[in-house]
Each structure stands twice: as structure tokens, then as C-alpha cells.
Amino acid sequence: MKKFQNIIILSAGKSTRFWPLGDKNLFTFLGKTVTEHQIERFLPNAEKLIIVVNEGNGSQIQQIVQKLNVKNIQIAKQEGEGQASGLLSCQGLVTGEALVLNNDDFFDYQNLLPVILENKDKYRLILTAKEVTEYLPGGYLQVDGDVVKEVIEKPGEDKMPSHLFRLVVDYFGDFATLINALASIKTARDDYYEKGINKYISAYISGINKYAAAGDEKKSVYIQYDGYYRTLKFPWQVLTVMNYFLNALKKDQIRVGKNVKIAATAKVVGPTDIGDNTVIGDFALVRASHIGSNCLIGGYSEVTRSYLGDNVMLHRNYVGDSVLDENVFMGAGAQTANFRFDGKSIASAVNGTKINTGLVKLGTLIGEAAKIGVGAVILPGVKIGAGTYVGPGEVITEDVAEDRFIFQGKNKKNKP
């Protein structure tokens, strides 16, 4: 079986846009972390797999690798921020070619990777792009036919060089040349990696690199990818990635863990995954959702199109199109609103700025160990920080930071 000499998985992002949830690389779907899922996908295609980690998640990812007990996985600890810093941390670990991927991206790897493997010996650079009809913040390709001339990061809607939106599935025939290019870049924008790619392209075309000696300028090409693509950068994207995993089940399949108890009067509609030791109470309805282990879906609760982490406790609640992290508790009658009366898509704040999620239905996003009091209501797209307590009957209309106490309309620092 033909393989890549090296596959590099970038897992060192700090997940700041993923608030109020934890590290996205360690988020769990179907009983496995994102990192475990990606290792399973890409390790068979690599002679060596390098995982780039940060100070916060390094020890946990190291433990995951140790449990697998395989020799061809190495950990690189990133110093600094950004994709370019992550790749520079791989210097000395990578010899020859490398395929670079984001740990938080999900695509049809079974079809895309064989295409890259088939063509990798012909070209020194292969990028992957998806044609888009609307502007998205990211990198765009300037091309001539299938030849990549330049990658332009966040050009603005009026300056797009093409509608080819670059995905981070990047093949480099000579990783050392990329490292040299990155080491020479100076930029004040967040386009460090993209400028490194452009300098890599120039190295071959200008003849600086030995591979340019043949005089063929068609060294850098792109593959247009039209398959599914999901990413996990914002907390509401947990729902789309959840669907990615649930859709791997049969249409109406219910995947049930060990010691799960489902009341005779309850109804579960697939595709749904239910973790070990979870209880679904009388007259509860669960449909198209991911339910963690050791959860209690109390009587008369409804959970629809939602993600629940481990140890979540519900009691006569409605949870729709929402994400509840581990150890969240909702008191009797607390509700999540998930639809605007005007039918418009729902906005949610990220680092203080409201952005359009593109979702017409979106409930709440609740961090670990938060508690929601009886009869409380949380409006669409609102996020609740980890460890926060929301008092009985409160109506939450905007994001609440972690470790707060909301009672009688007051937002206090100290919990009782």
C-alpha cells in the first residue's frame, strides 16, 4: 500500500473560538476524542504520523498515543501561535515529503487521499480547494488552469482572486524547503503560513530548488474537492460534526452502550448514540442526538438534534439544537429556545463580536459543570460559561462568563 512518508496533524490551536466548551481536540464523539478519530483515519496512510500539540493539551494527547502503543507516532510541542509555528516545531522530525492537515477538519479522506497519493510524485506541491459561492474568511487560490500561482489569505469579498477556497490538506514534496521558506517570513498579518506556501512555490519556479532544474514550472497544482467538509472551530459546529458521525450509522439506528436503561414509555429515534450507564426516563423523547455516558434524561424531557456530554442531568426539560458539555445539570422545567420568531438565522458572539452562525435553529451552548435552575429559559445562540449557576426562572438573553451566579437579574462573581 502506497503511503505518505509523513502526515502532520495540527492540534495546537487554543480553541478560543470554541468557548464555552473545552479543547476541541479532546472533544468526544461516539466515545472517542477527535484526536483518536483522526489517528484512526490517517495513521494507516502514513509511514510516520506527527501530532503538533500545545502546552494545554500535550499531556492528554501524549496519553492517547501511549495507549495506542504504536511506534510511528511522534509528538511535536508547538512554541508560539499559528499554523506556521506548528510546522516549524516539526523541524528535525520530518525528512522528505509531508501531508499537512488540521485536526479539527473532517472530509472524505477515503476518496481524497488516494488522489493525492496517485499524483504526489509528479508535483512538489498539491493544495486542496473547494469552490464556494459566498465569501468565507480564509485562503483563496490564484490559479492558471490547475497551476497554483499564489495563496491569498482573507482577501475580502471584493478582492477574491477566485472562488477556490483552500482547505488545509496540503502536500509538500520537500518539507525542508517549506521550513526554510517559513523561517524567512516576516508579516504582521495572520498569513504567516500562506506566505510560506507562496515562497515555497517561488523556490521551485525560480530554480532555487533542485526540483526546478528540469524547467517544468508546473510544480504546484491544486485538486478541486467537491465532497463533504466539516470543521470544528466554533461551538455550534459540534452539531454539524455530530451529524457527520451519526450519519455513519444507519438512518434509524440507535447505538446503545453498556447498562443503558430506556423506559418502556420512552421513545428514541435514530440515528442516535447513547453512552454507557445512561438512563432514559418515562415519556422522554430523544431523537437524532448524541447522549454521553452516565446521563439521566429525566421523565417527560425532550432532547432533539442535540449533543450531551457525560454526566448530564435533565428533569422535564426541552433541549433542542443545543450543546451541553460534561456534568451540566438542568432543573425541572428549564428550557432552551432554538428558533427566532422571524425565522432568520441565529447570531452568536465570538470574542465579543456577533457573527452569523448560518443556522435557523440553534439553542444554547453550555460549558462544563454549569447548573441551570428550575424554570429558566435560555434564548437562541446564547452561551453559558463553565461552572456558572443560573438561578430559578431567569431569562438569559446574552452570553454569561464562566463561574458566575445569575440570580434575580443580577450577574455575580461569587457563587453561593
N, C-alpha and C positions, 0 to 999 in steps of 0.2 A: 504494500500500500504506500503510495506516494504521500509524503508529509512535508510540512514546513520545518526548516531547521529550528526556528524559534517562533513561538507565539507569545506576545507580550499583552497581558491584560492589565489595563489601567484601573486601579481600585483605590486610588489615594485621594479622591475628592472628599471634601469635608462635609458634604451633604447639607450645607447651609440652606439651600433652596428646598430641602426635604422636610424642614421644620413643619410641624411639631414632632415628627416621627424621628427615629434614631438613624443610625448609619444605614444607608440604602444597600450597601454591600453585604450587610448582615441581616437584611430583612428576609423573612421566611415565607416561602410558598410551598405548599404540599409537603411540609415537614422538612424542607431543606433551605438553607440560605441561598441568596442569589449567587454568592461565590461558589458554593457547592454545585449548583446547577451549571454554571459556566465552566467549571473544571470538567464536569462530566461531558459537556459538549465539545470542548476544544482540546483536551488532553490527547484523545486518540488521533488528532490531526497534527500533533507536534512531536518532534524529537525532544524538545525541551520547552517547558511552559514556565514563563516568568510572570509572577504576580507582583505588581507595584502597590505597596501599601503605605499608609500614613502612620503617624505616631499613635493615633487613637485606635485604629483597628488592626494594627500589625500583629499584636499578640494573639488576637482571636482568629485571624486568618491563618497564622502560623499553626495554631492548634488544629484547625480544619485540615491543613496539609499533613500534619503529623499523623492524624487518624487515618488518612488515606494510605500512608506508608508506601509511597512511590518515590523513586529516586529522581525522576526527571522533572520535578517542580522545584523552582527556586523563588525565594522571596527577595524583592528589592525594596528597601525603605527609601521613600522619597524625601528629599530635603527641598524646601521651598514649595511653591504652589504652581499649578497649571500642568497641562499635559507634557509640555516640553521638559519641565523639571523631572517629571516621572520617567521620561525616556532617558534623560541624562543620568538618572540613578541606575540605569541598566548597563552603563559603560563598564566593560570588563566581564560582564556575564554573557554577552551576546557576540557571537562570531558568525559572520556571513549574513544570511537573509533574516528578515523578521516580518511577521504579520502583527500589526498593532490594532488592538480592539479596546473598546470601553466596556467595563464590567457591567454597566447599567443599560446596555443596549441589547435588544432581543430581535433577531431576524432569522430568516430561513437559511440557517448555516449549512444544512444538508445539501442545498442546491447551490448556494453561492460559493462556498469554499472549494468545491471541485472545479468550478470555472476558473478561479484564481490559481489553483494548483496546476491546471492544464496549461495556463498561459505564463506562469511566473518565470520560466526560463527564457522567454522571449523579450521581457521588458525589465527595466531597472526600477520602475515604479508603477504600481497599479492602485488607483483610487476607486472608490465605490460611490456612486451618486444616485439619488432618487429625484426624478422630475417632480417639481411642485408647481401648483397653480397660484398659491398665495405666498407672500414673503414670510419667511421664518428667520429668526435670528440665528445665524450660523455661517458656515463657509460655503461659497459658491465657486464653481469651476469656470474658468475662462478656457475655452477649448477651440481647437481647429480640427474638425472631424472628430476622431476619437482620441486625439492627442491633447494632453493637458498642458496648457501654457502657464497657468498660474492659478493659485487658490486665493480668493479674496474673502477675508473674514468680515462678516456683518457689514456689507457694502451699503445698506439702506435700500429701500424698495425702489427708488428711482435710479439706482446705480448698479443693479444686478447685471453681471456680465452674461448670465444665462439663467435658466430655471433649473439648473442641475445643482441640487443641494447635496453637499458632501456628507456622507456617513463616515464614521470613524471605523472603517475596515480598510486599513492602509497596508499595502505590501511594499517593502523596501528590499531591493536585491542586494544592497550593501549597507548594512546598518552603520558601519563605521563612517561612511560618508555623511549619513544623516547626523550622527553625533558631532562631526566636525562642523557641519552647517549650523546646528543649533548652538554650538559653543561660540560661534562668531556673531550671533544675532543680538542686536540691541533695539528694543522697542518699548514704548510707553503704553501701547495698547495691549489688549488681551489676544494678540495674534502671533505670539511667540512661535508656537508650533507651526502655524500656517506659513510664516516667513521662512522657517526652517525647511519646510517642504519645497517652497519656491527656490531656495538656494540649492537644495538637493537637485532639483530639475536643472538648474543652470549649470551645475557642476558637470553633468553629462553632455549637455548641448554644447557647452563652450570647449569641451575637450580636456578639461582639467582632470577628469577621471579616466581611468584606463578603459572603461567600457565604451567611451565615446570614440575610441580610435578607429572603429570601423566606419565612421562617418554617417551612421544612421541616426537621425535626430529623433526618430520615433521611439524614444526610450521611456516616455512617461504617458500612460494611457489611463482611461477610466472604463469601468464597467457600469452600465446603467442597470440599476436594480429596481424591479417593479413588484417585489414580493412584500410580505408584511414586515413592518418595522415598528417596534415599541421601545420606548425609553423610560427610564425611572429617575427623572430629575426633580419633579415636583410631587408633593404628597398625593394629590388626586390621581396621579398616573399609576399608583398602586392598583387602582380599579381596572385600568386597561391591561396592565401586566397580569393581574389576577385572571382576567378573562383569557389571556394568552395561555395560561396554564390550565384553566378549567376547560378550555376548548380542546385540549389534548384528550380529555375524557370523551366518552360518547355523549350524544346530545342530552339524554335524560339520565346519565349515570350519576349515582351517588356513591362517592368514595368514602368509606367509613373506617375509622381507626379502631383500635382495640378498646374493649369495655365501654363502647358508646351505648347510651340508653336513649331510645326515642319512644316517647309516649304513644300509645295506640291511637290517641286522638290528634296527634301532631301530624303535620304534612311537610315533607321535604321534597322539593322539586329540583331536578338536576339541570345542568351539571353543578354539583355541589361537593365540596370536600369538607369532611368533619374529622377533626383530630381526636386522638386518644382520650378516653375518660370524660368525654363531653356528654352533657345531658340536655335533651330537647324536651321541654315540658309539655303539659297538656294544652291542646288547642294552639300551639305555636305553629308559625309558618316560616319556613326557611326556603329560599329559592335563589338559585344562581349565585351562591355565596361561598366564601372561604371562611370556615369556622375553625379556630385553633384548638389546641388540646386543653383539657380541664376547664372548659367553659360551661356556663349554665345559661341556657336560653329559656328563661322562666315562662310559665304558663301565659298564654294569650299574647306573647311577643311576636312581632313580625320582623324578620331580617331579610331584606331583598337587595340583590346585587351589591353586597357589602363584604368588606374584609374585616374579620375579627381576629386579633392575635390570641395568644394563650391566656388563660385565666380571666376571661371577660365574663362579667356577671350582668345579666339582664333580668328585668322584672316588669312585665306588662309594658314593654317599650316598642316603639316603631323606630327601626334603624334602616334607612333607605339610602343607597348610593353613598355610603359612608365608610370611613376607615377608622377603626378603633384599635389602638396599639395594645400591648400586653397589659394585663392587670387593671383594665378600665372597669369601673362599676357605674351602672345607671340605676337610679332609684325608680320606684314604681311610677309609671305614667310619664316619665321623661321622654321627649320626642325629638327627632331630627327632621327639620323641614328640608326638602330637597328639590323644590320647584318654585320658580318665580311665577306670580300670577300673570305677568305679561308674556310669559313663555320665552323670554330672552335667555341667552347663555349666561352662565354664572361667573362672576369675577371673584378672585380671591387674592389677598395681599401676599406678596413675597418681598421680604426685606423692606417693608414699608410702602411698596408700590402695588396698586391693584392691577392685576393682569387678567385677561380673559382666558378662562380655562377651556373654552370651546365646548363645554358640556351644558346641555339644557337641564339635566338632572344631576345634582351634586348635593350631598348632605354635608355632614360635618367631618372633620379630621381631628382626632383626639390623641394626644400623646400619652405615654406610658403612665400608669398609676393615677390617672385623673379620676375624679369622682363627680358624678352629675346627680344632683338632688332630685327628690320626687317632684314631678310636675314641671320640671324645667323644659324650656324649648330653645333649641339652637337653630339659627337661621342658615339658609343655604350658603355653602362655601366658607363658613366660619371655622376657625381652628382654635383648639384648646390646648394649651401647653401642658407638658408632662407634670404630674404632681399637683395640678390645680384642682380646687374644690369649687363647684358651682352649687350655690345654695338652692333650697326648695323654691319652685315657682319662678325662678329667674328666666328672663328672656334675653338670650345672648345674641347681640346683633353685630358684634365685631370681635376680632381675634383677642384672645386672652393669653398673656405670657405664662410661663411655667411657674409653678409653686405660688399661685395666687389664691385668694379666697374671695369669691363673689357672693355677697350677702346683702339683701335689701338695697340692691342697686349700687353698692359700694365695692370697689376693687381694692382689696387689702393685700399687703405684702405677706403678712404672717397668718398662717392657718391656725384654727383653734386647736 
